[in-house]
């Protein structure tokens, strides 16, 4: 079986617009949450978010293209350029047919619908821009990355809600296994915050309402958690077959061991209370990777900070790992970067890759009041130095989509 490695990464988040800054602030336990600045949220019930700050798309694409594209697309292109630079890999006419793009998203350019609808209602049909549909369609995120970078292999977008970014990693692995590509640009991008979407999330009920204390609002696994904080960002990984990476002398950052997907068949937003679907995804992913539960050292949790998700995820981990669950470190990046929806799994995977290569685990911040239902080792407050051989990345999306990826330290098996 072909081995698949990560050779480059790019990231933009509320705590850093490149991987080194993102990682430094993860380890420092820095929160990226604050009052919403992108639009007037003064009359909204939830007025906080984890926004990407000081982002200039003109640094990564020409100004004309930037003006015509949604923010989720801009973030994806930026993170991809970072990742290719990090991998020291240039896409050329000669190799482009063997370079795939798997750039997933939850909402794509959903924020473009609000101004388009307002313009139509107030000024009529001629006010609607010609680029509305190309921006709103979810596959535009992957397609513009392909166009901008010249990747002419398979181009795919999967919208698996909050599990989208994780799924790109697994499907990228599968593409290389099927010999459909030598190199895969895999990741997720999301910029879904607007007055409309924030109002809808607030009505639905999963958001934290700690408007006066945003930095402590997202509290995964803490007894006093009251919901997640919306975030935006992008995470991209360059995947290569072992033969391709070795032939060009690429740096191997971590090995992708694949993963598995299951469904809850339960509810459009809530996880199935027993955690059976999530537990099956964890068990099946470990088995598919040729590992045993006791081989897992670290889990990058979905860890949204909602009452139901965190309890169900804890139950699922214990069902899948048995007693070893209590010896496994579990960390929740959303406590710092918020819930980046379709980018969440990709950004968590980048964290897991760095934990594998550097032997340090970021903390779960804002964990101060233990919950009897959440009784695992959540690495509270302070980063922990520990050799990590094998890590799981959990992502559970609306509609009951459970996606678990497995990553291993290079030569760590």
N, C-alpha and C positions, 0 to 999 in steps of 0.2 A: 504494500500500500504506500502511496506517495505521502511523504511527510510535508507538512505545510508550516511555514514560519512567518512571523511578523518581522518586517525589516525596516519599517518606518511608521511614524505616527504624526498626526496633527490634531490640534484641539483648540476650540474657542469656548469659553465658559464665563460664568459670572465672576470667577476668581482667577482668570488668566486667559489671554488671547494667544497663547502658545503652550506647548507641552511643558517646558521647564517651569514656567510661572504657575500653570495649573497644578503641577505636581508639588511644587514648593508650598503653595498655599493649602493644598490638601493635607500635607503632612503637618502644617502649622495649625490646622483646624480653623481656618479663616472662613467666615460666612460671607457669601456673596449677595445676601438678601438685603433689600432696602426698599424705600418708597418707589413706586413706578414713576419713571420719568419720560417714557416714550409717548405718552398721551395723558390727557387729563383724566385722572382716576378719582378726583376729589369726591364725587357723588357715588362711587361704587362701594359695595359692602366690603370688598377685599381690595386693598390699595397697595399691596406689597408684592414683590417678585424678585427673581434672580435674573437680572438683565446682563447681557454682554455689554461691556462698557468700552468706550473709545474705539469702536470698530469703524474702520474706513475701508469700504469695499474697493475703492479705487486703488488700493495697494495690491489687489489681487486680480482685478479685471479692469478693462477699460471703462471709463466713466459712462459712456453711452450705454454699454451693456448693463452696467450696474444700475442705471436709472430705470431700465426696463425689466429688472428682475426682482422677485420677492426676496425678502431678507433670508429666508431659509436657504434659498439657492446661493446667495452671496456667501453665507457662512460655510456651506458645503464646498464651494470652490476654494475659499480661503484655507480651510482645513486640509483639503486635498493637496494644494500646492505646498503647504507645510510638510505634509507626510511624504510627498515625493522628494522634496529637498532633503528631508531627514533620511530617507532611504538611499539617497544619492542615485536615483533612477530617473532617467529622462525618457519620456515617451517619444518615439520617432515614427516616421512612416514605415520603417522596416519592422518595428516590433509592435506597433499599435494594434494590429489585428489579434494579438495574443494578450491584450490588456483589457480586462473586464471592469465594469463599474457597477457596484451594488451599493447604491446610496438610498437608504430608506428614510422614511419620515412618517409621522403620524398625521399631520395636517397639511404638509406642503405649504402652499401659498394661501392658506385659508384666510389670513388677515387681509388679503386683497379684496375679499368679498364685501367687507363693510364699506369702504369708501366707494366702491363700484355701485353698490346698492343705493347708498345715499345720493350719489351723483345722478343715478337714473331717476330716483324719486323727485329730486329737487330741480334738475335741469333737463331731463329727458334723455333719450337713447344716444344722442350724439356725444354726450359727456362720458360715455363708457369707453375706456381705452381699448385699443386693439390687442394689447398684451394681457388682458385680464384672464382669458382662458389659458394661454400658455403658462401663466404664473400660478394659477390655481391648481392646475392638474399636477397631481403628486409626482408623476414620473419626470416632471421638468427638473427636479433636483438632480437626478442622475443624468438626464440627458444634457443639461447645460454643463455639468462636470465633464462629460464625454466630449462635447463640442469644444469647450475651452482648452482641454488638455490633449485632445487628439486620440483618445482611447476608442478603438473601433472593434473591440471584442464584444461579448454579451453585455447589454445594458439592461439592468433590472431595477425596479422599485417595488418593494413590498411594504404595505402599510399594515403593520401588526400592532397599531396603537403604541403603547408604552414599551412593547417588546421589539419594536422595529429595528433599533440599532443592533441589538443582540443577534437578531435573525440574519442580518447582513454578514456577520462574522461566520455563522454556520454555513450559509449558502455559498459564501466565498470559498470556504474550505471544500464544499461539495463540487463547485465548479472546477477547481484544480484537480480534485480526485477523478473527475470525469474527463480530464484532459481537454477541457474547453478553454482553458486559459493558463498562461504561465504566471501572470501577475494579476491580482485583483485589488482594486480600490474599493474597500469595504467600510461602511460606516453609517452614521445617521445624522440628520440635521433637523433642527426644529426652531421656529420662531413664530409661535402661534398666539402670542398675546396681543389682544386688542380690546377695546371697550366691549365689543360683542362677546368674544370668547371668554373674557374674564367674568362678565356678567353671567354667562351660561354656566361656567364652572362654579361660581358662587351659588347659583340657584340649585345646582346639583348637590352641593354639600361637601365635597372632599377637601376644600381649601382651608388652611389655617386662617383664623380671623385675628391673629395677633398683630394688628396694624401698627400698634404703638411700640412693638418690640420685634422688628423683623428678623434681626440676627439670631434670635432664640425661637423663632416661630416653628421651624421644621425640627421635630424631635423624634426621629425614628426609634421605635421600641421603648420609648419613655412612657411611663404611665400617664403623664399629663399631655401627651400628643393630641393634637386636635385637627390635623390635616396637613397636606403638603403645601409647599410654596411653588408656584409656577416658575419655571426656568426656561431659558433658551440657550442654544449652543450647537456645536457640531463636534463630532469625533470621527476621525478617519484613520484606518490602518492599511498599510500596504502588505498584502499577503503574497508569498511566493512559494512555488514548489522548491523543495530542497535542492534539486538539480540546478534550477535556474539561479537560485540565490548563490549557490556555491560557485557556479560558472563565472559569475561576475564579482565574486569576493565580497558579497554583501554581509553586513553585520546581522546576526541572528539575535533577535530580542526575546522571543518566546516562541514556543511551539503551539500551534492550534491543533487541538485533539478532536475537534468537532463538537457536537452537542445534539440535543433532542428537543422536540416540540410536542406538547400535548394540549388537549382542550378540556375545559371544565364542563361545557354544555350545561351551564347553570344560569347565568345572569349577564345582561349586557354591560354592567359596570362592576358589580360586586364579585369578589372571589368566592369560590365554593367553600363553605365554612370548614369542612373537614381537611382541606389542604391536599386532597387526594391527587388532583391533577398536577399541582406543583410538585408534589413528592414523586410522582411517576416521571416527570420531566427530569428531576435531579437524578433519580436512580438510573433511568435509561441513558442519560448523558454520561454518567460515570462508567456504566457498563460498555457503552459504545467506544469510550476512550481506552478501554482495556485496563481500567483501574478498579479498585475496590473502595468502598466508603471510607475506610481508615487511611487511604492515601491522600485524602483531601485535607489540606492545611488551612485553607482560607476560602471564604465565600464573600464576594462582593454582592451584597443583598439588594433586592429591589427596594426595600426599606423606605416606603413613601412617607411614613409618619402619620398615616391614617389609622384609626383604631382597629379596623377589621383587617387590613392588609398585613400589618406587622404581626398580629397574633396568628393569622393563617400561615404566613411565611415561616414563622418560628415552628409551628406545628409540622409543616411540610419538611423542614430541615431535619427535625427529630425523627419523623417517620422514615426518611430516606437514609439517614446516617446512623440511626440507632444511638447507642451510648456515645459513639464517637462525636456526635453533635456537640457535646459539652466540652470537647477538647479542640474544637475547630473555631478559629477566629472568624467573626462575622463583622463586616464594616459596611456603613451606609453613606455613600458619597452625597446623597440627596440632602443630608443635613447641612451641607455647605453650598452645593451648586443648585439646589432646588430640583424639582422634577422637570427634566428637559424632554419628557415624553418620548418622541421617536429617536432622540439622540441619547437617551439615558443609558441604554445598554452599551452603546459604543464608548461613551465616556467612562463608564465603569470598567469596561474591558481594558481601556488604556491604563487606568489605575492598576488593574490586576497585573498587566504586563510589567509595569514598573515595580510592583511588589515582588514579582518573581525574579526580576533581574537585579534589584537592589536590596532585597531582604528587609523591607520595612513596610508596615501596614498603616495607612492613614486611620485616624480615629473616627468614631461616630461622635459628633459634637452634640451638645444640648441633651445629653443623656445623664439625668441626675436623679430621677425617681424610678427605682426598679418596678417593673410590672410583673406580677407572678405568672402572667400568661406569656411573657417574653423573658425567658430565663437562661439565655445563652450568653456567650462571651462576645459582646458587641464592641470591644476595644474602645471603651468610653474615654473621651476627653483628650487623650495623649497618644501620639503615634507610637508604634511598638516595633522594635527591631526583632525580626524572626526570619529564619531561612524558610522560604516558601517553595515547595516543589511542585504542587499542583493546586490550582485555584478554579473555583466555579464562579460564573457570573450569572446571576439570576435576573430575569426580567419577566414581568407578568402584566399583560395588557388587558385593557377593557375588552369585554366579550369572552374572557376566559382563555386567552392565548398565553400559554406558559412556555417560555424559551430559556433553556439553560445551556451555556457554552462552557467548554473545558479548555483551560490553558495550562501549559506546563513550562517549567524552567528549562532552558536549553541544557541538555545533558542531565536533566533532573529526574528522569524516569528510573 
